[in-house]
Amino acid sequence: MRFHQAIQFLPLEDVRALTLAADQMGYDGVYLSDHLFNPRALESKYTYSTAPDGAPFWEKETEWPDPMCLISSLAAVTTKVTFTTGIYIAPVRDLITVAKSVGTAAVLSDNRVRLGVGVGWCKEEFIQTGQDFHNRGKRLDDMIPALRALWQGGWVEYHGSHYDVPECQMNPAPTAPIPILGGGDSAPALRRASTLCDGWINTGAAFPDEAFAQVATVTEALKQAGRQNEEFAIYLAVKAFPDLDLYRKLEDAGVTDLLCAPWMLAETAEDDTPETFRAKRLEQCARFAEDFIAPMR
């Protein structure tokens, strides 16, 4: 099992520090998310909200650095960790922009990008980028093979149901395939992941029983697609305190990649400064690596 430290919702200073620590402590990767902006007037309902009004759980002041800019920056100061987006809202952007920015980040990171994609939920973002919100799922289905075609290097072209790209060169091109992971728990998302993608990411942390059920559903979807014997990554975030026995059972069930955030276990104190609290978070990450990552090796 591979372990990925989630770094979303953190100040950028902590993101850098935790990523450097992950690279040194034996984590396999870091996990980051994506939004273009926080609308003050938000009418869209967050898919996984528990609030009566459907509002997301994060504050409107939350920082959302561009994922590919952030990956390129973090790749320059690390050597081992991979960078997985969970999720990158690909259809809120045009195909060429996605292909160019993700491909360049893959080159700059020495092929350490793992592109987790999903359709998104915030209509306000689509309005501002001029992308159709209502056909975003169908466009993502066509974008996935289009991206693979455009990343091949040399003269490339693509002709699909929603995208038509005449022969062109998009340099620099990645020197290895970029794994594409489908995010989401809905039936269309599971179909997309099991038929078009190299892996699947659950959205939001699931309680253990729900997590095992999700893995079983994904496994069955792969069988229905005739891909049960193919290499396929299953990324999972589980809503439970760190538990070595649970992690081993999840691995036996088919989970290949575990999303974790041990920094969340750091306790705050009234006299904490940003620096002292960051040190506490780093201490929790080191403890998790020693107690859970090392034994799972």
N, C-alpha and C positions, 0 to 999 in steps of 0.2 A: 504494500500500500504506500502511495505517495502522500505527503502532507503539504498542504498549501496554506500559508498564513493570509487570512483576509485582512486587507488594509483599507477598506473603504470606510468613510465617515470620520477619518482621522485628520488632524492637522498635517499639513505637508511636511513639517519638520519631523513629526513622528513617523510618517510614511517612509521617509528616507532612512531614519534610524532603524526601524523595524525590518525594512528590506535588507539593509546591510547585515543586521543580526541574523536574519533568516539564511542569508547566503553563507554565513560563518558557522551556524549552529546545526546544519544538517537538514533544514527544511528543503523540500523539493521545489517549491515555488511560492509565489505570492499571487493573490487573487484580488482583482480590482474591478470596480463597476463603472457605470457610464450614465450621465445625463448631460444635456446641453445647458440647461439653466433651471432655476427654480421659479416658476410663475407665481407672482403675488396673487393674482386671481386665478385659482385653479378649479376648473369644473370637472376635469377627468377624475375618475375614481381609481385609486391604486388597487391593482388586482388582488393583492394579498393583505389589504388593510383590515385591521380589527376595529377601527373607529367607526362609529355610527354614520359619519358623513363620508366615509371612504377615503379619508386623508392619509397620506403616507406617514410613516412613523418618524421620519427625520425632520429636523428643523429647516426652515426656508433658507437659513444662512449656511447650510452644509456646503462644503467645497466639493466641486465635481471637476477636477482637472481632466483635460482631454486625455483619454486612456493611452493613445499612441504617443503623445508627447511625453506623458509620464513614464511609459515603458522605455522609451528611448533614453530618457534621463537616468532612470534606475539601472538600465542595462550597462551604462557607461561606468558604473561604480561597483558592479557585481560580475561574477564569472559563472555561477552555477545555477542559480534559481531560474525557473521558467516564469512566464507572466501570462496568467489566464484571465480573460475578461469574463465577468459574470454579472450581467451580460452586456455585450456591446450592441447597441440598438442600430443595427446595420441599415434597416429600411428607412430610418429617419434621414439618411444621407443618400446621395446619388451613388451609383455603382462605381464610377471612376474615382471618386473621392475615397471611398472605402478601400478599393484595390490599391490605390497609391499610398495612403497613409499606413495601412496595415502592412503592406509589402515592405515599405521602407523601414518600419519598426522591426520587422522580422530580420531584415538585413543588418540593421544597426545592433541588434541583440544577438547576432550569431545564431539565428533560427530558434530563439527561445520563446516565441509568441505562440500562445494557444488561444484561438479566437472562439470564445463562447458568444453565440449570437441569439437574439430573440426579437420578437416583433415590437416590444414596448407597449406602453399603456397610456402615455401622456400625449393626448391629441394636440395640446398647445405647442409642443416641440415640432411636430410634423407641420403645423400651420406655418411656423416661422421659417422652416427650411423648404417649403413648397413641395413637400412629398405627400402623396395620397395616404391618408391614415387608414382608409377603409379596405384597401387591397394590399396592405403591408405584409400579410402572411403569404400571399401568392407571389409578391415581389421577392420576398426573402427566399422562397423555394427556388426561384429562378436565379437569384443572386449567388447562391452557394456554388453551383457549377460554373457560373460566370467568373467568379473570383478565382476558382481553380484554373480556369483557362487563362486568365489574364496574368497569373503569377508564374506561368511556365517559362517565361523568358523568351527572347527573340521575337520574331513576328508572330503575333497572336491575334485571334479574333473570336467572337462569340455571337451566336444567333439563337436567341431563346424566345420564350413567350412574352417577356416583358422588357428584355434588354437586347439591343442589337448593336454590336461593336464591330466596326470594320477593321481590317488588318492594321495593326499598330504595334509599337514597341513600348513597353512600360518598364523602364530601367531606373534604378537597379531592381533586379528580380531576386526573390528569395532563392537560395541554393538548395533548399529542402522544402518538401510540402508543409504548408501551415495546417496543423490539425484544426478542424472546425467542429465545435461542440454545440449541440442544440440545447437551448435552455427552455424550461417551462414544463408544467405538469398537465396541461390540457391535452385533449386527444389530438388536435392538429400539431401541437409541439412534439408530442411523442412520436407521431408519424414522421414528422420532419427529421427528428433525431435518428430514428431507427432506419430510415431509408436514404437520407442524404448526408448524414454527418458521421464524424469519427468518434463521437461520444455524446454524452448527455449530462446536463447539470440540473440538479433540482433547484427550485427557486425558493429561497427562504429556508430556514432550518426546520427540520421535521423531527417530531418526537420519535423515539426508537421504533415503536411498532409501525408507525406510519412510514418511517424510512425503509424498513424491510419490505413493506408492501409496495413502495415505490420501486425499489430494486426489482422485485418480482414482476411488476408491470412492465418495466423496461426490458427485462430479460424475455418476457413473452412477446413483446413487440418485435424484438430482434429475431425471434424464432419465426414469427409471422412474415417477416421480411426476408427470411432465408439467410440471415447473417449471424446465426448463433455461434458459428465457428470462427468468425472474424475477430480481429483485435478491435476492441471497443472500450473506450474509457467511460467510467461511471463516476461522476463527481457528486459528492454528497456532503451536505451540512446537516449535522444532527443536533437536536436540541437536548443536550444532556451534559452533565459535568464530565470532564475527561475520565475515560474508563477503558483500561487496556483490554479487558475481556470483551467489552462491546465492540471495540475496534477490530478485534480478531474475528468476531462473529460477522461483522459487516464485510470484512475482507473475504471470508468464506462464502458469503452470499453473493459476491461479485463486485463489490465496491473496489475500485482501483485507486481513487483519489479522495482524500478526506479534506474538507475545508474546516479550518480551525481558527480561533481568535483568542488564544490564551491571554493576550494583553487585556482582555475585558475583565479578567479576574483580579486585576490590580485594584487595591482599595485606596480611595482618596482620603486625604486629611486636610484640615482647614489651612495648614501652613504649607501645603504643597505648592511649589512653583511648577511651571511647565517642564522644567528640567528634572526636578525630583520625581514628578509623576511619570515622566518618560522613562526614567531609570527603573521605576517600579514595574512598568509595562515590560521593559526589556528583561527584567528578572523573571517575570512570569513566563516569558517566551523561552528563556534558557531552561527553566524548570520543566516546562512541557517537553522540550526536546530531549532532555535527559530521562524523564520518567516515561515517555510514551513513544517518541520517534525512535530512539535508540533501541528499545526492546523489540519494536516491530521490524527492525532490520534483520 
